[in-house]
Each structure stands twice: as structure tokens, then as C-alpha cells.
Amino acid sequence: KLSASVVHEINNPISGILSLVMLMNRIMEGGELQQKDMEQFSQYLRLMETETRRISRIVSNLLAFSRHSKMEFGTVKLNQLIEKTLFLNANLLKLHAIKVEERLAPALPDLTGSEDRLQQVFMNLVSNAAEAMEAGRGERLLRIETGHDREKNCVRVAFADTGVGIPDENLPKLFEPFFSTKKKGKGVGLGLSVAYGIVQEHGGSIHVQSQEGRGTTFTLELPLNTGPKILRPGEGS
């Protein structure tokens, strides 16, 4: 099931990129390029960038899902990691006309974790929010909030979008492998499953609240000063 899904998901964007490359070659073989050709090339390159990023997300999710890559823990500055994630997704957010509102708590304590893996979680959540808002109507706002819960000795980060929301019957299935509400060709359904596993390995938790037509909020709680959690067979899957 995994192999069939991945072949389909990766083959679609590769076919699209190949078609655009062949089209650009054909235009160039036609002689001197005109201004309209350059405008078309610019559009084609943007499409190829989008599709290449999609392939990269699929492959990254597969690597994390297989858990063959070593997770290295170190000091993580959560607010800086969020800023870095938003910078990397600036083009995606601009493309979808999404406004970002940051409510990052000052003097947030550092946590012990894997910066690369946590960034992968944040990238997935930002990407999902963008797609949810693309399908919706009205204001497109992504609100990101961080805080320090001294009582629980953890840091909290919430990603709230104004997208289409998630039906109640789908909420319990969100973190299951291969479950996806996206259209065919848009995702394998590993993103949130991978995110769930990464957060669990940090000893944390991830919760979702959603209302159809009103948006969705994912809230992560990550404990401070803890090492990686060793998952037993069957956990986090």
C-alpha cells in the first residue's frame, strides 16, 4: 500500500515537471525568444518549483516514517525555529495570499530536542494550513502562538488557520498513517502521522481542535530538558 501510494504521488509531479521542460525546449527550438515566451518561462519555473517542493515533502515524510535516520537531540530555540520555518515557507504563504500573525512569547526557555525533526513538524502544519485556506473563502490568516507552561514544565506552540475545518468524524483518524482528506495526487497521508511520531519521541503531545468552515488549531506541548523517548513496538504508529 505504501509503495503504490508513493509511486503515484511522486510520479504525478515528475510527469508535470517533465512536460514543462519539454515544452520549454520546444519553444526555444522555435527560434529567438520573445517577451511573452519569457513570461511563460517564469510561470513554468514557478510551477516546477512547487512540484519539486511537493516531491521533497513526500520523500522527507517517508524517511521520517521509516525511522531509519538517527535523531540527534540538542538545544532548540523554539521562536527562532518558527521564524526559520516561516522564512522557508514565505513563497508558499505569499502564493496563497496568507497573512501570518505571530504571538511569540518573549524569553521562551530553550528545550532539548531535534531541530530538524521539529522543523519538519512545523513545515507540515504550515503546509496543511495553507492548503486548507486555499480551499476556503474569506480571510486567510495563520496565527502562530508560543508560550511557557511553568506548571507542566513545557513549551506550547499553536498553529491556528481560518481554513475549511475538519469534519468531526475525521478528527480521530487525523494521525493515522495513510489517512488523508486531500484530493488524489495531493498527499500520501503521512504528514500528520509523522508529526505525531516526532512529537511523541520528544515526550510531548499534539492536539487538534476544528470547526467546519471556521478553521483548525493544532497545539503542541513539548517538555523542557528531556531526552528522546524510546518508543516501544506499536507506539506512535
C-alpha positions as CSV (number, residue, x, y, z in Angstrom):
1,K,0.0,0.0,0.0
2,L,2.9,2.4,0.9
3,S,4.8,1.6,-2.4
4,A,1.7,2.0,-4.5
5,S,0.8,5.3,-2.9
6,V,4.4,6.7,-3.1
7,V,4.8,5.7,-6.8
8,H,1.6,7.5,-7.7
9,E,2.4,10.6,-5.6
10,I,5.9,11.1,-6.8
11,N,5.2,10.2,-10.5
12,N,2.5,12.9,-10.8
13,P,4.7,15.9,-10.1
14,I,7.7,14.4,-12.0
15,S,5.4,13.9,-15.1
16,G,4.3,17.6,-14.7
17,I,7.9,18.8,-14.5
18,L,9.0,16.7,-17.5
19,S,6.1,18.1,-19.6
20,L,7.1,21.7,-18.7
21,V,10.8,21.0,-19.5
22,M,9.8,19.5,-22.9
23,L,7.5,22.5,-23.6
24,M,10.3,25.0,-22.8
25,N,12.7,23.1,-25.1
26,R,10.2,23.2,-27.9
27,I,9.7,26.9,-27.5
28,M,13.5,27.5,-27.5
29,E,13.9,25.4,-30.7
30,G,11.4,27.7,-32.4
31,G,14.0,30.5,-32.7
32,E,14.6,33.8,-30.8
33,L,12.6,34.1,-27.6
34,Q,10.0,36.9,-27.3
35,Q,8.9,38.7,-24.1
36,K,5.8,36.6,-23.9
37,D,8.0,33.5,-24.0
38,M,10.0,34.8,-21.0
39,E,6.7,35.4,-19.1
40,Q,5.6,31.9,-19.8
41,F,9.0,30.5,-18.7
42,S,8.7,32.4,-15.4
43,Q,5.3,30.8,-14.9
44,Y,6.6,27.3,-15.8
45,L,9.5,27.7,-13.4
46,R,7.2,28.6,-10.5
47,L,5.1,25.5,-11.2
48,M,8.2,23.3,-11.3
49,E,9.4,24.8,-8.0
50,T,6.0,24.0,-6.4
51,E,6.1,20.4,-7.7
52,T,9.7,19.8,-6.7
53,R,8.9,21.0,-3.2
54,R,6.0,18.6,-3.1
55,I,8.3,15.7,-4.0
56,S,10.7,16.8,-1.3
57,R,8.0,16.8,1.3
58,I,6.9,13.3,0.3
59,V,10.4,11.9,0.5
60,S,11.1,13.6,3.8
61,N,7.9,12.2,5.3
62,L,8.9,8.7,4.1
63,L,12.3,8.9,5.6
64,A,10.9,10.0,8.9
65,F,8.1,7.4,8.7
66,S,10.7,4.6,8.2
67,R,12.6,5.9,11.3
68,H,15.9,4.8,9.8
69,S,17.5,8.2,10.2
70,K,19.1,8.9,13.5
71,M,17.5,11.6,15.6
72,E,20.1,13.9,17.2
73,F,18.9,16.0,20.2
74,G,20.4,19.3,21.1
75,T,19.3,22.8,22.3
76,V,16.3,24.2,20.4
77,K,15.2,27.8,20.5
78,L,11.5,27.4,19.6
79,N,10.8,31.0,18.5
80,Q,13.8,31.1,16.2
81,L,12.8,27.7,14.7
82,I,9.4,29.1,13.9
83,E,10.8,32.2,12.2
84,K,13.1,29.9,10.1
85,T,10.2,27.8,9.1
86,L,8.1,30.8,8.1
87,F,11.1,32.1,6.1
88,L,11.4,28.8,4.2
89,N,7.6,28.9,3.5
90,A,7.5,32.6,2.6
91,N,6.9,31.9,-1.1
92,L,4.1,29.3,-0.3
93,L,2.3,31.8,2.0
94,K,2.7,34.6,-0.5
95,L,1.4,32.4,-3.3
96,H,-1.8,31.7,-1.3
97,A,-2.2,35.3,-0.1
98,I,-2.0,34.2,3.6
99,K,-1.3,36.7,6.3
100,V,0.7,35.4,9.3
101,E,0.1,36.7,12.8
102,E,2.9,35.8,15.3
103,R,2.3,35.8,19.0
104,L,5.7,34.5,20.2
105,A,6.3,34.7,23.9
106,P,9.4,36.6,24.8
107,A,12.2,35.0,26.8
108,L,10.9,31.5,26.0
109,P,13.1,28.8,27.6
110,D,15.2,26.5,25.3
111,L,14.1,22.9,25.0
112,T,16.0,19.7,24.3
113,G,15.1,18.2,21.0
114,S,15.9,17.6,17.4
115,E,15.7,20.9,15.5
116,D,15.5,19.2,12.1
117,R,12.6,16.9,13.1
118,L,10.6,19.7,14.9
119,Q,11.1,21.9,11.8
120,Q,9.6,19.0,9.7
121,V,6.6,19.0,12.0
122,F,6.2,22.8,11.7
123,M,6.6,22.6,7.9
124,N,3.9,20.0,7.7
125,L,1.5,22.1,9.8
126,V,2.1,25.3,7.8
127,S,1.7,23.4,4.5
128,N,-1.6,21.8,5.7
129,A,-2.9,25.2,6.9
130,A,-2.1,26.8,3.5
131,E,-3.9,24.0,1.6
132,A,-6.9,24.3,4.0
133,M,-7.2,28.0,3.5
134,E,-6.7,27.7,-0.3
135,A,-9.9,25.7,-0.4
136,G,-11.8,28.1,1.8
137,R,-13.3,31.5,1.5
138,G,-12.8,34.8,3.3
139,E,-9.7,36.0,5.2
140,R,-6.7,33.7,5.0
141,L,-4.9,34.1,8.4
142,L,-2.4,31.8,10.0
143,R,-1.9,32.6,13.7
144,I,1.2,31.1,15.4
145,E,1.4,31.4,19.2
146,T,4.1,30.2,21.7
147,G,4.1,30.1,25.5
148,H,5.7,28.6,28.5
149,D,3.6,26.5,30.9
150,R,5.6,26.5,34.2
151,E,3.2,24.1,35.9
152,K,3.7,21.4,33.2
153,N,7.4,22.5,32.7
154,C,6.8,22.6,28.9
155,V,6.6,25.0,26.0
156,R,3.5,25.2,23.9
157,V,3.1,26.2,20.3
158,A,-0.2,26.6,18.4
159,F,-0.9,26.9,14.7
160,A,-4.4,28.3,14.0
161,D,-5.8,28.7,10.5
162,T,-9.0,30.1,9.0
163,G,-9.4,27.3,6.6
164,V,-12.3,24.9,5.7
165,G,-12.0,23.0,9.0
166,I,-12.2,19.2,9.6
167,P,-15.4,17.2,10.0
168,D,-15.9,15.7,13.4
169,E,-15.9,12.2,12.1
170,N,-12.4,12.7,10.6
171,L,-10.8,14.1,13.8
172,P,-10.0,10.7,15.4
173,K,-8.3,9.5,12.2
174,L,-6.1,12.5,11.5
175,F,-2.9,11.0,12.9
176,E,-3.4,7.6,11.3
177,P,-0.9,6.6,8.6
178,F,-2.3,6.9,5.0
179,F,-5.4,8.9,6.2
180,S,-5.8,12.0,4.1
181,T,-8.7,14.4,3.3
182,K,-6.7,15.8,0.3
183,K,-7.7,15.2,-3.3
184,K,-6.0,12.3,-5.1
185,G,-2.5,13.3,-6.1
186,K,-2.1,15.9,-3.3
187,G,-0.6,13.7,-0.5
188,V,0.1,10.2,0.7
189,G,-1.4,10.8,4.1
190,L,1.8,10.5,6.2
191,G,2.4,14.2,7.2
192,L,0.4,14.2,10.4
193,S,1.3,10.6,11.3
194,V,5.0,11.6,11.0
195,A,4.4,14.8,13.0
196,Y,2.6,12.7,15.7
197,G,5.5,10.3,16.0
198,I,8.2,13.0,16.1
199,V,6.3,14.9,18.9
200,Q,5.9,11.6,20.8
201,E,9.6,10.9,20.6
202,H,10.2,14.3,22.2
203,G,7.9,13.2,25.1
204,G,5.3,15.7,24.0
205,S,1.7,15.8,22.8
206,I,-0.2,17.2,19.8
207,H,-3.9,18.1,19.9
208,V,-6.3,19.4,17.3
209,Q,-9.5,21.5,17.6
210,S,-11.5,22.2,14.5
211,Q,-14.9,23.5,13.3
212,E,-16.1,23.1,9.7
213,G,-16.0,26.4,7.9
214,R,-14.2,28.2,10.8
215,G,-10.7,26.8,10.8
216,T,-8.4,24.4,12.7
217,T,-5.9,24.7,15.5
218,F,-3.0,22.3,16.2
219,T,-1.5,22.7,19.6
220,L,1.9,21.1,20.5
221,E,3.2,20.7,24.1
222,L,6.9,19.9,24.3
223,P,8.6,19.2,27.7
224,L,11.7,21.1,28.7
225,N,15.1,19.4,29.3
226,T,14.2,15.9,28.4
227,G,16.0,13.4,26.1
228,P,14.4,11.3,23.3
229,K,11.7,8.9,24.3
230,I,12.3,5.3,23.2
231,L,9.1,4.1,21.5
232,R,8.0,0.5,22.1
233,P,6.8,-1.5,19.1
234,G,3.3,-0.3,18.1
235,E,3.7,3.1,19.8
236,G,3.4,6.3,17.7
237,S,2.1,4.4,14.7
